[in-house]
Amino acid sequence: MDKFEAYSFLLSDVIFGNMLLYAHNEFVLYAMKRLGQYNNQIMLTVSTLGFTIAVIINYSCGAILLKLYKASIDNEKLANYRKLYRGFQQYGYYILCTNIFPLFGSFIPLLTGFADFGLWRCIIVAVTSKMIFYLYYIYL
């Protein structure tokens, strides 16, 4: 496998590895790091790009679910949604920082889309926290 194929495989693995709840999260990144013959900066860039795409897709799915949910709610469900909305407005930044954990944080952007947290805030916080994980794993 040449290097372009390996980096393309890394990109697709990071995207699909961070889509909702996927079984093996970023397996190719771990394999490429162990092999040691790949450029760390390119691995960081490709992984971050893939994670950003996954966050946008997950957030969009959450926003679609929100539209479907709002079309079929009554007053009791609306009160429950308002609690979720207020919780994310207050603690959303902290919740998104859980993306730093490899398997736990994959579905959080879906919840932020459902809670109408804001796409740009979601991208900035989620990608920054995941980049900390990538920096730690790739360079240390």
C-alpha positions in Angstrom: 0.0 0.0 0.0 1.5 3.3 -1.0 1.4 6.4 1.3 -1.5 8.1 -0.5 -3.7 5.0 -0.1 -2.7 4.8 3.6 -3.6 8.5 4.2 -6.9 8.1 2.3 -7.7 5.0 4.4 -6.9 7.0 7.5 -9.3 9.8 6.4 -12.2 7.4 5.8 -11.5 5.5 9.0 -11.5 8.6 11.1 -14.8 9.8 9.4 -16.6 6.5 9.9 -14.9 5.8 13.2 -16.5 9.0 14.6 -19.9 8.5 13.1 -22.3 7.9 16.0 -21.3 4.7 17.7 -18.9 2.8 15.5 -17.1 -0.3 16.8 -13.4 0.5 16.1 -12.6 4.1 16.6 -9.7 5.3 14.5 -8.0 1.9 14.2 -5.9 3.0 11.2 -4.4 5.9 13.1 -3.2 3.4 15.8 -1.8 1.1 13.1 0.0 3.9 11.2 1.5 5.2 14.4 2.8 1.7 15.3 4.3 1.2 11.9 6.2 4.4 12.2 6.8 5.1 8.5 4.3 7.8 8.1 4.6 11.6 8.5 3.1 12.7 11.8 2.0 16.1 10.5 0.1 14.6 7.6 -1.5 12.0 10.0 -2.6 14.9 12.3 -4.0 16.9 9.4 -5.9 14.0 7.8 -7.2 12.8 11.2 -8.4 16.3 12.1 -10.0 16.8 8.7 -11.8 13.5 9.0 -13.0 14.3 12.5 -14.3 17.7 11.3 -16.3 16.0 8.6 -17.7 13.5 11.1 -18.7 16.3 13.4 -20.5 18.1 10.7 -22.4 14.9 9.6 -23.3 14.0 13.2 -24.5 17.5 13.9 -26.6 17.6 10.8 -28.2 14.3 11.7 -29.0 15.7 15.1 -30.5 18.8 13.5 -32.7 16.7 11.3 -33.8 14.6 14.3 -34.7 17.9 16.1 -36.9 19.0 13.2 -38.6 15.6 13.2 -39.0 15.8 16.9 -40.5 19.3 17.0 -43.0 18.3 14.4 -44.5 15.6 16.7 -44.3 17.0 20.2 -46.8 17.9 22.9 -46.4 20.2 25.9 -44.8 17.5 28.2 -42.2 16.6 25.6 -41.5 20.3 24.9 -40.7 20.8 28.6 -38.2 17.9 28.5 -36.6 19.3 25.3 -36.3 22.7 27.0 -34.4 21.1 29.9 -32.0 19.5 27.4 -31.7 22.8 25.5 -30.9 24.8 28.6 -28.4 22.1 29.8 -26.5 22.3 26.5 -26.5 26.1 26.5 -25.0 26.0 30.0 -22.7 23.0 29.9 -22.3 22.3 26.1 -18.7 23.3 26.0 -17.8 20.9 28.8 -19.9 18.1 27.3 -18.2 18.6 23.9 -14.8 18.3 25.5 -15.5 14.6 26.1 -14.6 14.1 22.5 -11.1 13.7 23.7 -12.0 10.2 24.8 -11.7 7.9 21.9 -14.9 5.8 22.2 -17.1 8.0 24.4 -17.4 11.3 22.6 -18.3 10.1 19.1 -22.1 10.7 19.5 -21.9 14.0 21.4 -22.1 16.2 18.1 -25.4 14.4 17.4 -26.7 15.6 20.7 -25.5 19.1 20.1 -27.3 19.2 16.8 -30.4 18.0 18.5 -30.0 20.5 21.3 -29.5 23.3 18.7 -26.2 24.3 20.3 -24.7 25.9 17.2 -22.7 24.3 14.4 -19.7 26.6 14.6 -19.4 26.3 18.4 -19.7 22.6 18.1 -17.0 22.3 15.4 -14.6 24.6 17.2 -14.9 22.9 20.6 -15.1 19.3 19.4 -12.3 19.6 16.9 -10.0 21.4 19.4 -10.6 18.8 22.1 -10.0 15.9 19.7 -6.9 17.6 18.3 -5.5 17.5 21.8 -6.0 13.8 21.8 -4.4 13.5 18.3 -1.4 15.6 19.4 -0.9 13.5 22.5 -1.2 10.2 20.7 0.8 11.0 17.5 3.7 13.0 19.1 4.1 11.3 22.4 
